[in-house]
Amino acid sequence: MKRSVVILATAVAVLAIFAAPSSAAKKGFKTGTYKAKSSAGKFKFKIYKGSCYVKLTSRKRRGYCLSGKGFIPQVNLVCPDVPDGPNDYMRNPLMPNQAWLPRSGKLNWVNKGFHNGDEAYKYVFKLKLKRNGRASGSFSVTQETSSLKVKSTCKSATYRFSAKR
């Protein structure tokens, strides 16, 4: 009887030692610089803890944040409707800067605006951040131009990327 109690106590102690680190593991995302690869090229972004903006508003929230480091490589925009002009050209997509990440790690960032007054643009950047230091997502660009009173919509492909810290 004493022998089985000693064996049981030893087994419980061994399990407690090995189970403790897994339950005390960090539950947040890995912070630092992530290096991403896509068919358009390589780029970097940073994940950090701090105060950042929620969905392109002036509201700030504490938590994990995403900051783009520079531009995403140039992508080709195809403009099929432009008469007497180039039917494609290059554009650097924008990345989010100081964007708040929800607990799910999913960010769908859309930025709309105007270039040169008459060119409407839309940048889309999607991210799925995992807690193991890996990420995946996509980005694309759409631009509407008015040249010689002809409205034309130019689009890029949707480029997928993968990243790791």
PyMOL commands that set and color helices and strands:
alter all, ss='L'
color gray80, all
select helices_A, chain A and resi 2-23
alter helices_A, ss='H'
color red, helices_A
select strands_A, chain A and resi 32-38+41-53+60-69+75-78+88-91+99-101+106-115+119-129+134-147+150-155+159-164
alter strands_A, ss='S'
color yellow, strands_A
deselect
rebuild
show_as cartoon
